[in-house]
Amino acid sequence: MGYKKANDVLPHSLLRAVQQYIDGAYIYIPRRADNKLPWGANTQTKKALQARNREILSRRLAGCSVAELAEEYFLSEKAIYKIINAARNG
C-alpha cells in the first residue's frame, strides 16, 4: 500500500468535500470488495507457513514431543497443538 497525494488523484470538488470531514489528517480508503486479494496472495508467507506446518506435523508423527517442537519453532505448545489439529482436520 502506498500513499498518494489527494491533490494529485482527486477532483478539486471531491477534495473539498473530504476536507469538511477530515482536514489535514490521514485517511485509509479500503479496496473495493471485487478487488480484494486473499491473505498471502502477494507474498510467499502463506506457502512458507504451510510448509512449516506440514513439517511440524510430520515431525510430531515421527515422535518429536510438542515441547521440543515449540522450542525449535519458537512457538507456544498451544500453537503447536493448533497446527497439528488443523492439519489433521483440514
Number of C-alpha atoms within 10 A of each C-alpha: 3 3 7 9 7 12 10 8 9 13 10 12 9 11 14 13 11 14 12 8 9 11 12 7 7 8 9 6 6 8 9 7 7 6 8 9 10 7 9 10 10 9 9 9 12 13 12 11 11 13 12 14 17 15 12 23 22 13 14 16 11 9 9 13 12 19 13 12 18 17 11 10 11 11 12 14 16 12 13 21 15 12 18 20 12 12 14 9 7 6
